[in-house]
Amino acid sequence: MRQILHGKNDTENGLRDQVLRWKEKYDRVYSELEVAEKNLETERKTSTSEDSNSIEKQKRLKELNTYLGLTDVTGSGVIITVQDNTNSKFVTALDLVHDGDLRAIVNEIKNIGADAISINGQRIVPSTVISCAGAIVQINGEPIGAPFVIEAIGNKYLCDNLLRPGSFIKQYGEQISIDVKESDNITIKKYNGVLTNKYLKNAE
């Protein structure tokens, strides 16, 4: 009788040991699983954060490239054609388009808040210089001939503001030939030159 009970006790003890070992193994695996899940969640959050930062950085970079004129842009705006006034019986210097006229128009367009401007395909960027070399106008160092076609992308009030009383176009639009028309589909190509800062240096 004692042998049977002893055998039974041995069996129960063996099963109990197995259960304890499996429980320890289960607890260990479960703990490892919890750690793995926490690590995975951390990775997901980090990845999402990095993706968000990356998207934000790409958006900001795109905005800066647009501002600097380093990307093609499309939108609605105005097309201004400027050329010499050949209707005068005696053509004088006042009837001719000068670099200062183009600068004045471009400055007005900028002040109104246009997003992008070009003249005869030359993108106007912060470093653009409009100058006169003899009888030739130079923009971004490139010789440009008349007629001068200025394209500008901006809000729906761009045309109205350019034609307001007292504007350059209203004052001199009859002296030199200036034609302004609205357009819903203007494409301005990116600036292909090299942007340089001659006078800027990092603050210490």
C-alpha positions as CSV (number, residue, x, y, z in Angstrom):
1,M,0.0,0.0,0.0
2,R,2.8,2.3,0.9
3,Q,4.5,1.5,-2.4
4,I,1.4,2.4,-4.4
5,L,1.0,5.7,-2.5
6,H,4.7,6.3,-2.9
7,G,4.5,5.8,-6.6
8,K,1.5,8.0,-6.8
9,N,3.3,10.7,-4.9
10,D,6.3,10.4,-7.1
11,T,4.2,10.8,-10.2
12,E,2.4,13.8,-8.7
13,N,5.7,15.4,-7.7
14,G,7.0,14.8,-11.2
15,L,4.0,16.4,-12.8
16,R,4.1,19.3,-10.4
17,D,7.8,19.9,-11.3
18,Q,7.0,19.8,-15.0
19,V,4.1,22.3,-14.5
20,L,6.5,24.6,-12.5
21,R,9.1,24.3,-15.3
22,W,6.6,25.1,-18.0
23,K,5.2,28.0,-15.9
24,E,8.7,29.4,-15.5
25,K,9.3,28.9,-19.2
26,Y,6.0,30.6,-20.0
27,D,6.7,33.4,-17.7
28,R,10.1,34.0,-19.2
29,V,8.7,33.8,-22.8
30,Y,5.8,36.1,-21.8
31,S,8.3,38.6,-20.3
32,E,10.4,38.5,-23.5
33,L,7.3,39.0,-25.6
34,E,6.3,42.0,-23.5
35,V,9.8,43.5,-24.0
36,A,9.6,42.8,-27.7
37,E,6.2,44.4,-28.0
38,K,7.4,47.5,-26.1
39,N,10.5,47.7,-28.3
40,L,8.3,47.4,-31.4
41,E,6.0,50.1,-30.2
42,T,9.0,52.4,-29.5
43,E,10.3,51.6,-33.0
44,R,6.9,52.5,-34.4
45,K,6.7,55.8,-32.6
46,T,10.3,56.7,-33.6
47,S,9.6,55.7,-37.2
48,T,6.4,57.8,-37.2
49,S,8.1,60.7,-35.6
50,E,11.0,60.4,-38.1
51,D,8.5,60.2,-41.0
52,S,6.7,63.3,-39.7
53,N,9.9,65.2,-39.4
54,S,11.0,64.0,-42.8
55,I,7.7,65.1,-44.4
56,E,7.9,68.5,-42.6
57,K,11.5,68.9,-43.7
58,Q,10.6,68.0,-47.3
59,K,7.7,70.5,-47.2
60,R,10.0,73.2,-45.9
61,L,12.7,72.4,-48.4
62,K,10.1,72.7,-51.2
63,E,8.9,76.0,-49.9
64,L,12.5,77.3,-49.8
65,N,13.2,76.0,-53.3
66,T,10.1,77.8,-54.6
67,Y,11.1,81.0,-52.9
68,L,14.6,80.8,-54.3
69,G,13.2,80.0,-57.7
70,L,14.8,76.5,-57.9
71,T,11.7,74.7,-59.0
72,D,9.2,75.0,-61.8
73,V,5.8,76.5,-60.8
74,T,2.4,76.7,-62.4
75,G,-0.6,78.9,-61.5
76,S,-2.8,81.8,-62.5
77,G,-1.5,85.4,-62.8
78,V,-0.7,88.0,-65.3
79,I,1.3,88.4,-68.5
80,I,2.8,91.8,-69.2
81,T,4.3,92.6,-72.5
82,V,6.6,95.7,-72.5
83,Q,8.1,97.1,-75.7
84,D,9.3,100.4,-77.2
85,N,6.6,102.9,-78.3
86,T,7.0,103.1,-82.0
87,N,3.8,105.1,-82.5
88,S,5.5,108.4,-81.8
89,K,6.4,110.6,-84.8
90,F,9.8,111.3,-83.3
91,V,11.0,108.4,-81.1
92,T,13.0,109.6,-78.2
93,A,14.8,107.9,-75.3
94,L,11.5,108.2,-73.3
95,D,9.8,106.0,-75.8
96,L,12.3,103.2,-75.3
97,V,12.2,100.5,-72.7
98,H,15.1,100.8,-70.2
99,D,16.3,98.5,-67.5
100,G,14.9,100.8,-64.9
101,D,11.4,100.4,-66.3
102,L,11.6,96.6,-66.0
103,R,12.9,96.9,-62.4
104,A,10.1,99.3,-61.5
105,I,7.5,96.8,-62.9
106,V,9.1,93.8,-61.2
107,N,9.3,95.7,-57.9
108,E,5.6,96.5,-58.1
109,I,4.8,92.9,-58.8
110,K,6.9,91.8,-55.8
111,N,5.3,94.4,-53.5
112,I,1.8,93.2,-54.5
113,G,2.9,89.7,-53.4
114,A,3.5,87.6,-56.5
115,D,4.9,84.1,-55.8
116,A,7.0,83.9,-58.9
117,I,8.2,86.2,-61.7
118,S,10.1,85.7,-65.0
119,I,11.1,87.9,-67.9
120,N,11.5,86.3,-71.3
121,G,12.1,83.0,-69.5
122,Q,14.6,84.3,-67.0
123,R,13.4,83.5,-63.5
124,I,13.6,86.5,-61.1
125,V,15.3,85.3,-57.9
126,P,16.6,87.3,-54.9
127,S,20.0,87.7,-56.5
128,T,18.7,88.8,-59.9
129,V,20.2,91.9,-61.4
130,I,18.4,93.8,-64.2
131,S,21.0,96.0,-65.9
132,C,21.7,97.8,-69.2
133,A,24.7,97.0,-71.3
134,G,24.6,99.6,-74.1
135,A,21.4,99.1,-76.0
136,I,20.9,95.6,-74.5
137,V,19.1,94.7,-71.2
138,Q,20.8,92.0,-69.2
139,I,18.9,89.8,-66.7
140,N,20.8,87.3,-64.6
141,G,23.8,88.1,-66.8
142,E,21.9,87.1,-70.0
143,P,21.2,89.5,-72.8
144,I,17.4,90.0,-73.3
145,G,15.8,91.7,-76.3
146,A,12.4,93.3,-76.7
147,P,9.6,92.7,-76.5
148,F,9.9,91.9,-72.8
149,V,7.3,89.4,-71.6
150,I,6.9,89.5,-67.9
151,E,5.0,86.5,-66.4
152,A,3.9,86.6,-62.8
153,I,2.0,84.1,-60.7
154,G,-0.1,85.5,-57.8
155,N,-3.5,86.0,-56.3
156,K,-6.6,87.1,-58.3
157,Y,-6.0,90.8,-57.4
158,L,-2.6,90.9,-59.0
159,C,-4.0,92.5,-62.3
160,D,-6.2,95.0,-60.5
161,N,-3.4,96.2,-58.3
162,L,-1.0,96.6,-61.2
163,L,-3.6,98.7,-63.0
164,R,-4.6,100.8,-60.0
165,P,-4.3,104.6,-60.3
166,G,-0.8,105.8,-59.6
167,S,0.9,102.5,-60.5
168,F,3.9,102.5,-62.8
169,I,1.9,100.9,-65.6
170,K,-0.8,103.5,-65.3
171,Q,1.7,106.4,-65.3
172,Y,4.0,105.1,-68.1
173,G,1.8,102.6,-70.0
174,E,1.1,105.1,-72.8
175,Q,4.7,106.5,-73.0
176,I,6.1,103.0,-73.6
177,S,3.9,100.2,-74.8
178,I,2.7,98.0,-71.9
179,D,0.0,95.4,-72.3
180,V,-1.4,93.5,-69.3
181,K,-3.6,90.4,-69.5
182,E,-4.7,87.8,-67.0
183,S,-4.0,84.1,-67.5
184,D,-5.2,81.0,-65.6
185,N,-2.3,78.8,-66.8
186,I,1.2,80.3,-66.4
187,T,4.3,78.1,-66.1
188,I,7.5,79.7,-64.9
189,K,10.6,77.6,-65.2
190,K,13.2,77.3,-62.4
191,Y,16.3,79.4,-62.2
192,N,19.2,77.6,-63.9
193,G,22.1,79.7,-62.6
194,V,24.1,79.5,-59.5
195,L,22.8,81.3,-56.4
196,T,25.6,83.2,-54.6
197,N,25.8,85.3,-51.5
198,K,28.7,87.8,-52.0
199,Y,28.3,89.7,-48.8
200,L,26.8,87.3,-46.3
201,K,28.9,85.3,-43.8
202,N,28.0,83.3,-40.7
203,A,27.7,85.2,-37.5
204,E,30.1,84.1,-34.8
